[in-house]
Amino acid sequence: MTMNDEHGSLLVRRLTHRYGTLPRSGDFPLTTDQLSELHSPKSLKIFNKLFQNDEENLFKFLKTDKIKGIILPDDKSYLKEERYQIYSDNRIPERVGKTFLQLVWEALHDKTMILLTAAAIVSFLLGLYELIYQPPQYDPEGNPIKQVDWIEGIAIMTAVVVVVVVGALNDYQKELQFARLNKKKEDRDIIVIRNGNEILISIHDILVGDVINLQTGDVVPADSILISGTCEADESSMTGESDTIKKVDLTTSLKSYEELKQKDPQNNTLDIGYSTKDGDKVPDCILISGSKLLSGLGKAVVTAVGTNSIYGRTMMSLKVEPDPTPLQERLSQLADSISVYGCVAAMILFLVLFFRFLIYTLLPDGRFHDLDPAQKGSKFMNIFITAVTVIVVAVPEGLPLAVTLALAFATTRMTKDGNLVRNLRACETMGSATAVCSDKTGTLTENIMSIVKGVFGDSYFDDGDFERTSQQTSHEIFNKQGQFCSKELKQVVLSNIILNSTAFENKEYSPEHDSDQNDTANHEELMSSIERGRIEAYIGSKTETALLNMSRKALGVQFGNLQKMRTNTIEYFQIEKIVQVIPFESSRKWAGVVVKLQGSDTYRFFVKGAAEIVSRKCKYKTLSNNKTVEINDNVMTDIKEEINKLAVDALRAISLAHRDFLNCKSWPPKEFKDKTEDDEKTMEASPELLLGKVLEQNNGVDSMTLDGIVGIQDPLRKGVRDSVLQCQRAGVTVRMVTGDNITTARAIARNCNILTPENFAESDRAMEGPQFRKLTKEERIKILPNLRVLARSSPEDKRILVETLKGMGNVVAATGDGTNDAPALKLADVGFSMGISGTEVAREASDIILMTDDFSAIVDAIKWGRCVSISIKKFIQFQLIVNVTAVVLTFVSSVASEDETSVLTAVQLLWVNLIMDTLAALALATDKPDPSIMERKPRGRSTPLITPSTWKMILGQATLQLIITFILHFGGQKIFFPNDETITGFQQQQLNAMTFNTFVWLQFFTLIVSRKLDECDGITNWRERITKVNLDFFQDLFRNYYFLTVMALIGTCQVLIMFYGGAPFSIAPQTPAMWKTAVLCGTLSLPVGLLIRIVPDEVAMKIFPRRLFDKLNYYVSFEFLRHKQGSPSDEESLLPEGEEEAFSSSASAFY
């Protein structure tokens, strides 16, 4: 292949990926988009339109042959072929993970990081200026004061580097784990027919027009049409439909389609997946890439490959930039607001000090009038530095670290719980979730058809009752020494299940695989099980594998013995040989096998099939003690009731029965011979006669006898019911989205508590996808508050559901395991995929991977997400109390000072504002979830980051701290040196040091107060707010060793600073009275915190001058400029007034 050829090939492929289609070629008249229409949705109507109602045109237009396949000059050089130039091959561009440096670069683009970086640079440069150009300063004892202001810039920058590196490392680690999950053996070989020969090629080299050989167990590698053979396919990973889909060849499908159109000419919607008014379905001949063959074999013509197939298009649709999370939006608003308010405060301070500087300089008797120009310039720079200090003090340096630590701590704990968090921010977002849109198949259910309940003899069992509140299990009725089931009945049932089946054992399966997926598995075992994927024990039709799984779990069949049992029938079943096998056919809905019993002239006919058909043909019923009773009207009523009960619970009812033919010298008996066969010597009996014909000698032995009825269903995952209830108690609405019909969907939703017995029958609780799709935006918003089930849904329906819920202000989580779930997972605020059973596409689209495939892990995600959100808000509350007090104190003391200096020096502020805040971030970010955390209602998207209860605490504690520090700063002389008219520089330094000490101890105890946040939000009664949950700041304190360590470290460091800080910290020795004052004043934070928490938020809001604050905020934060831009979204404008107000409140992080 030349360079030009390669370049041209890549160009064509890029154009195909970008535009989805290419101009038609004379040899290939159909575009990629036209061929894709065949499969999305599957349609014979489109087939007839594209291929002009002629089946042969399929081969003509694709330049292939049903016998010889495509003709290639050289199998290895198809890159030069026009077929490849137009349709490409079956490769999908691999996902390239982000490098560590890319993650670092992304982290640096965060607004808070930009703000901190700017503050660090300014602080560093001004510090250098003071160090190099400013004249030396001396303390009251005449010692030179070291200029160390530049250190603050370095310290802030260090904090930025730590946050960015920690966050990037965490993300990079998740990227590596995710890459490991998807590093499965996707490249496999498949048999294709080319140039008339069967050859083995990689699935990546499949081309449009290839004729591929498919057999049981194969995953369909590309969209194709079955041209010969029959098979059953599992399309659940692509469509969400859990039922097996039977596939027939194209000729049969088109013929039936034409016949059904003639029967029902008025039905314009008739197509694959739809039925006539008589209930006849259009046979399906179209295979979807990613689906799996459960039984059968056949040949198919490929019609779409690579990025043009259903699988490929879904994968490529995920390559979009995610929306910012609610946390990102709120933190961005907070950073904007803080920077605006800090700049405004600095500007006002600068103007006040500059105005005073001008007066001192211009007036003849002014203090600075006689200074030389260099000294005046130095004084001006002091003013500028003081103003900039206010901005630096206002910036919450510890906030990004608190966010990163909280997310890292929570995600580490979540990984232990079986949640692999790919996107750290998704963790916090989950804490705000108000809605969960869950796929049914593989998420709420196991995606393994299983026997969940039924009756053998007259012993009932229920394997789906995890709480064991009612009947016994199937294992119990077969293994309690004949108490519930005789040995004879057990042997008959086992013989029927093992011999009357075409399913076989999966060689890749091992019984140890089941134990790998338990709750106690460690992280490495979970990763290994995810890499391996879900491996089922048996391969075959879902009904037969369900029965075989029951035999393994309840009847003692060991895995690996199935073929031995079928071969050695005498040893295991006292059966001499199998004489006739009757395969399952959809027209008769049952399958059977005839065997000859050992040492007798008795032949036994085993049958299993649709319960209503088989049971109707039975004359007798076996009891648990192996006796038989005649099926009279009462017994038949009981049988019908049992079948109806299973149907109401959305279970597929299957009957197992047998019939003995006594004194039968050879098979078949004359009267049962298949008369449709021309050969007089035929050895097979007519299936219809076997089940339906009644012998004249009807003695209860040689009539059809019913042995049991079982209900087959894709069972709920263990813990799903409780998990759904926990979500509902936590205020999170769970909605089920499924491809099943609405009746089945309602039943399953009721079983897993999404629907209750009270609202089960309400029409607005469930809706089908096509109907939902046709609704207008206004109608969807109107019905969604009550809607809980979306049945017969397509991927587009799921996407619309998630999009509408987000537009209504919900924070939406979506769960799924299949490729069809990917668009909704990507669009949702948080996407959950299944680690073991989930497809690569689903995992690629998700934010969190449930490594144990356990829906209950979502409850843990909500719990930890709320914990993260609360931890961040606790830190913001603490940080803003410190910053508001520090800014106001710096502002006021600088204005009141004759030499424009703050009572808190730069080094002291460095300790308070950076080191203490960093330690506080560690303390508050590592708190575990409170026991009551799941009892609170979710905040949703519109709730501001700082709620009224938080504001109340910030303003209350800041007011207390300012009152204390102002009294000590301005009145300290009268309190501690009442007899001195003037005090020395040393005494003034003592007072300043005491103010600093008091300020730190106030923060020390405020940190304890900040352990409580919003426990009593919404409670307006004063007395009801006096509870331990609301007021006990020391609740569960000793379970968080990080918090205790940080408190001890802060206290120790402060004592050391006050004793040994000396000149660097501007500290003068403190008297015992000053120490007592500082610590006692600090403890006032605790009682004041109690009072603030007792006061209802509504009372505080009435006292607070809200309108004045709104006006001030409107102009100071330049909100009026933002209001001129943009308008509310369509969804917002359709919301009720109360909900619309919730949106407007999110405009500012402060309100």
N, C-alpha and C positions, 0 to 999 in steps of 0.2 A: 504493500500500500504506500503510495507516494505521499509526500508532505501535502501536496495540493488536494489529493483525494481525502486525506484525513481532515484537512481544514474544512473542505466542503461538507464532509459528513457531519462534523461538529456544528457547523453553521446551521445545517438543516435541522439537526436535533434541537439546537437552542431555539430556533424559530418555532419548532413544533411545541416545545415546552412553554414558550411565551404566549403563542397565539392559539395553541390547541389544534390547529388544522393547517393544512397546506393546500395550494391550488391543486385541482384534480389533474391526474395524468391520463394520457390516452389509454395506457395499459391498465391503470388502476383508477376507475371512475369514481370511487367512493373515498371521501376524506376520513380522517381519524375521528372527527366529531360525529359524522354520520354513523359510522360503525359503533361508536360509543353509545348512541341512542338505543341500540338493540338491548343494552343491559341495564340502563338506568331510566325508567324501570324496565324489567324484562318485557318484551313486547313482540308478538307475532304480527301485530298490525304494522309496526315499523318495518319488520322483516319483509312483509309483502310489498310495502311501499318502496323500500330500497332496492329489492331484487325483482321488482316488477311481477310479483305473483308467480314467480318461477323458481323452484328449488334449485334447479341447475345453475341459475345465475350466481348463486353463492360461490360456486367453484369457478365459474367463468370470470366474475369480477375480481376475485382474489387470486386468479391465475394459479389454481391448485387442482388436485385431482383426489377423489375420495379413496382411490386405490394406491396411487403412486405418490401422493403428497405434492409438495412443491419441487420444482426442478431447479437445482443450483449447479452451475459449472464446477464450482469447487466449494465443498462444505465449509471450508475454513476462511473463505474470502467473501462472505456475504456483505461485507461493508461497502463493496462496490455496487451492489445490486440496487436497482431502483426501488424494490420492495422495502429495503432498509432505509433508503433516502426519504421515502414518504412516511412509512409507519414506524421506523426505528426498531429496536429490539426490546427484549424484556428486562432491561436494566433500569433501576431507579437510582437516581443520585444518592449516594450515601450521606447521612447526616454527619457533618463535620463539627466536632465538639469545640467549644471555646477554649482557647489557651488561657493559662494563668494570667498572662499580661493583658489579654483582652478583657478578662474579668476585672483586673485592677483598673484598667482605663474606664470601664463602665461605672465602677464604683466611684471614681473621681468626678463623674459628671453629676452626682447627686447634689442638689441645691445646698443642703447643709454642709456638705464637704467643700463646695466652692466658697461658701460664706466663711467657713473656718480657715480655709487656705488663705483667703484674702486678709482676714484678721491677723493670721500668723505672719504674713509677709510685712504688713504695715507695722505690727508690733515689733518685729525683728529690726526693721529698718530704723524706726524711731529709737529703739534701744541702742542701736549702734551709733546713731547720731548723738545721743546723750553721752555715751561712753567716750566718743572721740572728741566732740566739739564742746560739750557743756563743761563749765568750770566745776571743780570738785566741791562736794557738799560735806558738811561735818555734823556729827550728832552733838547733843548738848554737852557731852564730855570732851569734845574736841577731836574725836576720832574721825578719820575720813570715812564716808559712807561709800561702799563699793557700788558702782553702777551695774546692776544686774538685770535691768528691765528687758534687755535683749533675750534673756533666757526664756521669758514667757512666750515669745514668738517661736523659739525652738521647741518648747514644750507643747504648744498647740499643734505645731507641725508633726511632732512625734505622735501625738494623739491621732491625728489624721492618718498617718502611715499605719499605725496599729489597727485602726478601724478598717481601713481599706484592705490591708493584708489579711487580717483575720476573716473578714467577709469573703474575700476572693478565694482564700484557701478552703473555706467551708464549701463555697460554690464549686470549686474545682474538684474537691473530693466527691461531691455529689455527681458531677459530670463523669468522673471516672467510674463510679459505681453504676451509673446509668448506662455508660458505654459497655460495661461488662454484662449488664442484663441483656442488652440487645445483640451481643456478640454470639448469636446462636448460628447453627449451621443452616443459614438461609439458602446457600448454594447447594443444590442437589441435582441429580441427574434424572432425566426422563426419556422415555422411548418416543421418538418421532419417526414419521415416514417421510423420507426425502429421496428423490430419484428412484422411487420404487423399492427402496430398502429400509428396513427398520434399523435405526442407529440410536445410540445413547449420547445425548448431549446435555449440557448444563441448562437449567431452566432460564438462565440469563440470555441464552442464545436463541430462544424461541422467537420466531417471526410470524407476522400475520400470514395466514394461509397454511401454516404448518398443521399437519394431521397428527395429533398426539394420542398415544395409548394411555388410557386411564384404568386403574384397577382399585379394588378395595383398599382403603387406607391412604390413598394419594390425596395431597392437597392440590387443588386445581391451580396451575401456575399462571394462567392468563384467561381472560374472558374468551369463551368459546361456545360453540354450538355442537351438541351431541348428534352425530350422523349415523351411528350404529350402536346397538347394545342398549341395555337398561341399567339403571343404578339408582341408589338412594344417596342424597347429599345432605350434609349438615351445613346450612347457611347462617347459623345463628351468629357467628362472629361478624358477618357482613350485614345481615338484615335485622337481627334481633329475634327472628322467628325460631322458636325452639323445636318445633315439629320437624320431623324428617321430610325432605322434599323429594318426591319420586321424579326421576328424569326418564324420558323416553326419547327415541330418535326423532330427528327432524321430520321425516316423512310421516310418521304416525301422528306427531303433534299437529302438523299442518292439516292433515286429513280430518282429524277430530275437530280442529278449529273451524274448518269450513262446514262440517256437519252441524256443529252447535250454533253457528251463525244462521244457518237455514232454519233451525228449530226455534230460535229466538231472534228474529230479524230486527226487532225494535230495540234490542240491547246494544247501545252504542259504546258501552264501556267494556264489552266482552273482550277479555285478553288473558294472558297468563296471570294467575292470582285471583281471577274473578270467576263467578259462577253464573249459570243461567238461572232463570226463575224456577227451574226444576231441581236446582242444586248441583247440576253437572259442571265440573270444573274443566278448564282448558288445560290439557296436558303440557307439562313444562319440558322444553328441550334445551334451555339456555343455562350454561354453567358460568358461575361468577368466580373470578379470581379470588383465592383465599378461602373458598369453601372446601369441605372435606368429604370424600366419598366414603360412606359407611358400608355399602355393600354394592355388589355388581361390578361390571366392567363395560368398557365401550371405547369408541374412537370419537374424537371431536376435532372440529376445525377452529383454529384460533382466529378471532376477529379483532381483538385489541390487546396490545402488549404494553409493558413498561408504564410510563406516566400517562398513557391513554386508557389503561384498564381501570376498572372500578377501584381496585386496590391502590394502584399508582396515583390516580387522581386524588384519592382521599389523602394519601401520604403527602403529595405536593401541596394540597390546600392548607397544610399545617404550617407552611413556611411564611408566617406573618408575624409581625411584631406584636407582642402582648400588650393589652391596655395596662396603664398603671394601676396598682392595687389601691384600695381605699387608704391603707397606711401610707403609701407613697404620696398620695394626693394630700393627705392631711399634714404629713411632715413637711411637704413642700410649702403648703400654706403657712405652717408654723414658722418655717425658716424665713419666708417672705415677710411675715408680720413682724418677727423679731428684728430683722434687719431694718425694716422701715421705722419701727418704734425706736430702735437703738440710734439710728441716724438722726431722727427728729430730736431725741433727747440730747445727742451730742451737738447738734446744730444750735439748739437753744442755749446749752451750756457755753459753747464757743462764743455766741453772740453776746451773752451776758458778761463773760470774762473779757472779751475783746472791747466791749463798750467801757468797762471799768478800766482796762488797760489804756484806752484812749484818754480817759479823764485824768488818770495818773500821769500820763505822758504829756498832754497838751497844757494842762493847767500849770501856772507858774509855781504854785506851791505843791504840785503833785509829787508823789513818792518817786516816780520814775523820770521826772523832768530833767534831772541833772546827770542821769546815767549816759554813758557814751553809747554810740550806735550798736556796738557789739553786744553790750549788756541788754540794751532794749530788745535786740533781736533774740537774745537768749530768753528773755521774759516772754516774748511772743511765742516762741517755740514751746515753752512750758505750757502755755494756754492750749496750743494745738495738741500737744501730747496728752494733756488732761482730758480734752474733748474726745480724742481717739480712744483713750482708756475706757470711756463710757461704752463705746461700741464693743470693745473687746470684752468688757464685763458682761454686756447684754447677750453675747453669743453663747448658746448652750453647748459648751465644748464636750460635755459628757454624753449628750443625747445620742449621737450616732453610735457611740460605744455601747450605751445601754440597749439600743435597738439590736445591734449585732450580737451582744452577749445573750440577750433574752432569746433571740431567734436560734442562736447556736446551741444554747442550753436545752431549749425545748425540742429542737430537731434531733439532738443526740438522744434525748429520752424517748422521742417518738420512734426513732429507729429501733430501739430496744423493744418497743411495743409492736413492731411490725410495719411501721410507716416509713418509707424512704422518701424524704422531702427533697425533691429536685430543685424547687424554687423556694428559698428561705422565706421570702415575703408571703408566700402562700400560707405559711403556718399562721401568721397573725391574721391574715384575711379570713381564714377559716373560723377564727374566734368571733368574727362579725357576721357569720353566715346566718341568713334568715330563711333560706330555701335550699333543699337538696333535691335535685332531679336525678333519680336513680334509674339506670337500666335494670330490666328484670333479669334477663337471662345471663347467668354467670356472675351476677352482682348480688341481687337479693336471693337468687337461686344458685344451685351448684353447677348448672348446665350439664348435668349427668342424669338422664332419665332413670328413675329408681322406683322400686316398689315402696310406697309409703304407708299404705294401709290396705286392709282386706280381711278375708275370712277363709280359713281352711277347715273343712268339716263344719263344726258350729263354734269354732274358736276364733274370735276376732283379735286383730293386732293393729297397732299403730306405731310405725317407725318414725313418724314425723313429730311425735309428741316428746320433745326434748326434755320437758319438765317431768315427764312420767307421772302425769296427774290422772291418767285414765287407764287405757288398756295396756296389756303386755306387748312386748315387741315380738317380731317374727322369730327371733332367736329363742325367746323364752317359750313360745308355743311348740317349737320343734325339739326342744332340748330339756324339758322338765319331766323326763322319765315317763312319757306317755300321758302326763296329766292333762295336756291340752290337745295332743295329737298322737294317734297310734303309730307304731312303727310301720305298719302296712301302708297307711295313708302317706306317711312321710316318704316311703320308698316309691310309691306311685307318682307323687308330685315331683320328686327328684328325677325319676326316669323321664318324665314328660319334659322337664326343663333342660336336661342334658342332651337327650337324644333328639328331641323335636326342635332342633336349632341349627342354624348354619353359622352362627357367630363362632369366633375362635379366639384363642389367647394372644395377647400382644407380647411379643418376645422382648420388647424394650421395658416392659413393666416389671417391677419388683415390689413385693409386699412392703419392703422397707420404705418405699416412697410415701406411703400413707402416713407413717410415723414422722417423716421429715417435716410435715406441714402442721405439726401441733404447736400449741401456744408456747411450749417450753423450748422450742428450737432456738439455738443461738443464731447470731447474725450470719455467720458463715454458712450454716446449714440452710438458712432461708435463701441466701444468695444462690447456693447450689441448686436448690429446688426450683428457683426462678429460671436459672440458666437452662435447666433440664426441661422446664415446661411441664404442663400437666400431662401425665401419661396414664391412660385408662387401661384397666385390666383386660378388657375384651374389645374386639373389633367386630362390628356387625350392626344389624338394625338396633335401634334404641330400645325396642320392646324386648328383644332377645338378650341384649347385654344387661338390661335391668333385671331380668329373671336370673341370669347367671350370677350377677352380683349378689342377689338375694341368696342364691344357693351357696355362695362362698361365705357369706356372713352369717347365715342362719342354719344352713343344712350341712355344714361341715366339709364342703368341697374345698380342697386345698388347691391353690393356684399352681399350675404346672401339671395337674393331673387330668385336665379336661380331655385331651386326646386319648390318654390311656384308658379313661372310663368309657369313651366311645368305642374304643377298639376291643377292650376286654369286658364286653357286656355280660358275659356269664358270671364273671367274678364279682362285678359290682351290682348287677341288677337281676341276676338269674334269668337273663334274656339270651336266647340262643342266637338270634340274628335279627337284623332289620330287613324287612321284605319290601317295604314301599315307603317312599318319602313324598309328601305332598307339600310343595313349597307354598309360601304365602302369596296370595294374589289379592290385589285391592278390590277386585270384583266380588270375591267371596268372603274376604276379611278374616280368614283363619288359615292356619297351617297345621299339618298333621304328620304322623309317622306310624307305620304299622310294624309290630315286632312279633316274633314267635317266642313264647315263654319256654323256658328250659324244661325238658322232660315231660311235655304234655302236647296235646293237640289243640292248644288254645293260642289264638292270635289276639293281640291287644292293640287297639287303635287309640293312640294319644292325640289329643287335639288341644290347641290353644288359639284364642282369637277374640274378636269383639264380644263382650260379655252378653249383650242382648241377643246376639245371633246364636252363640253356642248354648247358652242356658235355655233358650227356647226349644232346642232340640233334645234336651235332657229329660229323661223319664224318671230318673232316680237321683238322689243326692247322698253323698257319703257323709257320715257323721264323724266326729272326732275319735270315737271308739271303733271306727272301721265298719260299723253297721250301716246299712243303707235304708233310706226311707223313700217312699214314693212321693214324687212332687205333685201334691194336690194343689187346689186353688190357694189355700192358705200359705203353703210353702212357696208357691210361685209368687205370691204377693210379697213375701219377705225378701225373696231374691230380687224382685223388681225394686223394692225399697232400697236395698243395699246398693244396687247399681245406680239408682237415682241420687243417693247420698254422695257417692263417689263423683257423679257428674256435677252436682252442685258445688263440690269443692274443686272443680276443674281438673279432676283426675280422669285419665283414660282407663276405662274398666276392661279388664281382660279375664276371661273365664278359662279355667283348666279343667279338662274332663277326659274320661277314658271310656272305652267300650270293649268288652271281651267277646270274642267269637269262639264258643265252645265246640269241641268235637269237630274241628275244622281240619280235614286231612291235608288240604293244600290251599294256597292263596292265589287268587281270591276266590271266595265262594261264587257259585254260578250266578246267583241273583245280583251280585254286586259288581260283576264284570263291567268294564268301561265299554259301552256299546258304540262309542264314537270311534274306537280303534278298529281297523279293518282286520287285523291279525286275530284269528280265533284263539291262538295260544297266548294271548296277552297275559302278563303276570301282574297286572295292576287293576285295582278296583276303582270304580268311579268315585271321585271325591264327593260329589253331591249325594250319591246313594249312601256312602259311608256315614255321613253325618245325618242324613234325613230319613232313610228307609228303616221301618220298624219290622223286626222279625215276627213271624207268627208265634214262635215259641217264646213268648215274652215273659220271662221268669224273674226279671230284676237283675239278672247277671249279664245277659247279653243285650242290654239296652244301654243307651248313653247315660253315663253317671257323672254328675257334677262333683268335682273334687274341691274346687275353691274359686273364689273371685278376688282378684287383686286390683288395686288402683295404681296406675303408673303416672308419675308426674316428675317434672324437674323440681326436686324438693327445695324448700327454703334452706338457706344456710343456717347453721346453728347460731343462735344468738341474735338473728335478724329481728325477731319480734320484740325482744327487750330493747334492742338498739333503736328501733323506730319509736318505741314509747319514750325512751330517754331523750331522743331528739325532740319529740313533741313537748315533753315537759320543759325542755330547754328553750322552747319557743321557736324551734326550727321546723318548718313545714316540709314533710317528705312527700314528693310526688313520684309516681312510678310511670316510666315511659317504656312501652313494650310493643313488639310486633304482633302479639297475640290478638285474637278477637276480643271484643269488649266484655263478653260473658266470662271468658277465662280470666281476663285481666282483673275484673271486679272480684272474682273469687280469690285470686291470689293476693290482691290488695287487702282483702278482709282477713285472710290468714296471717298476713304479716303486720296487721294493725294500722295499715295506711288508711283503710276504711274501717269504720266501726259498725256494729250491728244496727246502730241507730241511723246512720247516714248511708248505709250500703245501697239502699234502693233509690236514693235521691238522684234524679236525672242529671243534675249539674255537677255531680262528683266525678263522672267519667265521660269521656268523649273520644271519638275515633279521630285519627290523624287527618284523613281527607276533609272531614267536617271542620276541624280546628284550623286547617290550612286556609279554608275559604273565608274565615271570619275577618272582619275589618279590625284595625288596631284598637278601635274603641270597644268593639265587642269582646276582643280577647282580654283587654284590661278589666272588663266588667265581670267576666266569668272566672278569671284566674284565682281570685281569693278562695273560691270553693272547689276548684278543680283539683283532683288528687290523682286521677288516672288518665293517661293518654294512651289509647290502644291503637293497634294497626298503624303505628307511626313510622314515618320514614326519617332518615337522618335530617332532612330539611325541617320536619316538624319539631324535632328535638332542638334544633338550632333556633327556630322561631320562638319556642317556649322559653329557652334560656335568655334570648335577646329581649323578649318582652318583659320578663321578670326583672332583668337588670335595668331596663328603662323605667320600671315602676319603683326603683330605689332599693330593690333587694340585692343583697350580696349572695350570689348563687354558686352553689357547689354542684357539680355534675359527676356522676359515677358511671363507669362502663368498662367493659372488657373487650368489646368487639371493634372492628374497623369502622363499623357504621356509627359508633359512638364518638369518633374522633372530632368531628366539627363542633359538637356540643361541648366536649371536654376542653377544646381550645378556646372557645368563646366564653366559657364560664369563668367566674372569678377564681375558682379553684377546681381543677379537674383531677378526679381520682381514677386511677386505672388498676386493674388486677395484675399483680406481679406474676403469678403462676399461669393462670388461664388467659391472661390478657394478650392481645396481639401487639406486635411491635408498633403498629400505627397508633393504637390506643395509648401505649406507654409514652410514645413520642409526643402525643398531644397533652399529656397530663402534667400536673404540678406535683402530685403526691402519688406514690405507688404503694398500694396495699400489698405488702410482701407475703401476707398469709391469705390473701383473697378473702379477708374477713370484713364484712360490712360493719361489724361492731367497732373496728378500728377507726371508723369515721367519728364515732363518739369520742374516742381518745383524741382525735385531731381537733375536734371542737373544744374539748376541755383544755388542751395545751395551747390552742390558738387563743382562747380567752385569757389563759394565764399570761401569754406573751403580751396581749393587748393591755391587760391590767398592769403588768409589770412596767411597760413603757409609759403608761399614763401615770403610774405612781412616781416614776422617775421625773417625768415632766412636771408633775406637781411640786416635787422637791426642788428641782432645778429652778423653776420659775420663782419659787419663794426666795431662794438664795439670790437669784439674779435681780428680781425686782427690788429687794432690800439693798443689795450691793449698788445697783445703779442709782437709786434715790439717795442713798447714804453718800456715795461718791459725788453726786451732783450737788447736794446741799452743803456738804462739808467743804467742797472746793469753792463754792460761791461764798461761803461764810469765812473762808480762810483769807488772810491778808496776802499770803504768798501763793494763792491758787493751788494748794496741794490738798489732796484728800486725806481723811483720817486713816484710811486703809492704804498702805503702800503697795507698790506693784508686786513685790515679793509676797506680801500677805495675800493679795488677791490671787496670786498664782497658786498658793496653797488652797485657798477657799474655793476658787473657781475652777480649778483644773484637777489637782490631786484628789481633793475631797470628793469632787463630783465623779471622778473616775471610780473611786472606791465605792461611792454610793451606787453607781451604775451596776457594779458587780454585786452589791448587796441586794438591791431591789430586783435585778434581772434574774436572779437564781432562785426566787421563791417558787415553791411548788403550788399547784392548784389548791384552792380552798375546797373543803368538802361541799360547800353550798354553791360552787361555781356553776354547776349545771342547772341550778334552779332559777337563775336569772334570765331575763329575756335578752335576746340578741340586740345589738346596737344598730346593725344595718349600715347601709352606705351613707346615709344622710346625717348621722349623729356626729357632732363636732368632736374633735380630739379632746378639747377641754370643755367639760360639761359644767352646768351651774354649781354642782357640789364641789367640783375641783376648784372653780373660781372662788367659791366661798372660802375654801381652805387657804388658797393662795393669798387672797386679800386679807383674810383674818390674821394669818400667821405673819405676813409681811407688815401689817399694821402694828402688831405686837412687837416685832423685832425693831421696827423703826422708832416706836415710842421709847423702848428701852435704850437703844443705841443713841438716840438724840438726847435723852436725859443724861446718860453717862458722858456723852461727848461735850454737851453744852453746859451741863450742871455738875460735872464731875468735880470741879474745883470746890464748889460749895459743899459737896458731900464729903469729900476726903481731905480737903485742905481748907476747912471753914475759917481758920484764923489768919490765912495768908491773903493779903490784898492782891498780890501778884505771885505767880508761881514761877519756878525756875524751868529752864528747858528740860532738865531731867524729870521734874515732876510732870510736865506736860507729856513727855514721852511715856511715863508710867500710865497716865490716863488714856493716852492713845492705845497703848498696848492692852490695857484693860478692856477698852471698847472692842478691840480686835478679838480678845479672848472670849468676851461675852458673845460676840457675833458667832464665833465658831461653836460654842456650846449651845447656842440657840439652834444652829443647824444640826448639831449632834442629836438633840432630842426631837427636832423636826423630822429627822430621818426615821425615827421610831413611829411618829405620828403618821408618816407617809405610807406605812404598811397597810393602812385602811384607805379605801377609795370610795366606792359607790355602793356599799352593801345595803344602804337604806334608801336608795333612790326610789322616788315614787311614794314614799310613806310620809304623809303630811301631819299625822298625829304626833305631838311632842312625846307623849308617854310611850307610844309604840316604838319610838326611836331609841329609847333607853334599853338597849339589849346588849348582850355580850358580843354578838356578831358585829354590831355597829361600833362599840366603844372599847373593846378589849384590844389595845394596841400590841399586847404581848401574846396574843393568841398564836399557837403553833410556832412560837419564836425559836424554840430549841430544836426544831427539826431542820432549820436552815443554818448549817454551820458556816456557810459563807457570810451570812449576815452578822453572826456573832463575831467572826474573825475580823470583819471590816470594822465593826463598832469598836472592838478592842484596839485595833490598829490606829483608827482615827484618834481615839482618846489618848493612847500612849504617845502618838506623834505630837499631839497638841501640847501635852504636858512637857515633852522634851523641848519643843520650840519655845515655850514660855520660860523654861529654865536655862536653855543653852542657845537659844536663837540669836541673842545679842544683836550686833550691828546689822548683819544681813537681813534679819527680819524686823529691825527697828524695835527691839524688845528691851524694856527696862524692867528690873526685878519688881515683882508684885508683892504687895503686903498681904497678910492673911485675909484682911477685910476685902481686898480687891478680888482675891481668889473666891471667897464665899459669894461675893456679889455676882461674879461671872457665872459660876455654876448654878446658883439658885435662880438667877434670871433665866438661864438656859432651860431649867426644868419647868418654867412657866409655860413652855410650848405644850406640855402634856395636858394640864387642866384647860388651857385655852382651846386646845384641839378637841377635847371632850365637849366643851360648850358649843363649838362650831358644828360638830357632828350631830349634836342634839337638835340644833335649830333646823327646821325644815327648809329645804331649798326655796320653796315658794315664799316663805317669810323673808329670806335673804334677798330674793329677787324683787320683792315689793320695796324693801329699804334701798336697794341699789338704784342709783339714778340711771335707769336703763336708756331713756331717751337721750339724755345728755351724752352718755357713753356711745350710743349709736351714732350720734351726730359727730362726735369727736373722732370716732373710729372711721367714719365715712370719709372725712377729709384728711385726717392725719395719715391713714394707710392708703390714700389715693384710690379708695374704692369707687369713687365717682367716675374715675377713668375706665374702670373695668365694666361698669354698668352700661357704658355707651357701646360696648362690644358684645356681640352674641345675644342669643335669646334662648329661653328654655327649650328643651327638646320636646318633640311631639308627645312622648309618653308623659313628661312632666305636666304638660298643659292639660292632659286628660285626667290627671289625678284629682281626687277630691281635695277640698280646701285644706283639710288637716294634714294630708300627706304632702301637699305642695309646700306647706310651710316648712316641713322637715327638710325639703330640698334647699330652700333659701337659707336655712340656718347653716348649711355646710359651706356657704360662700366664704366664711372666715373661720380660721382655726380657733379663734378666740371667742366664738359665740355660738 
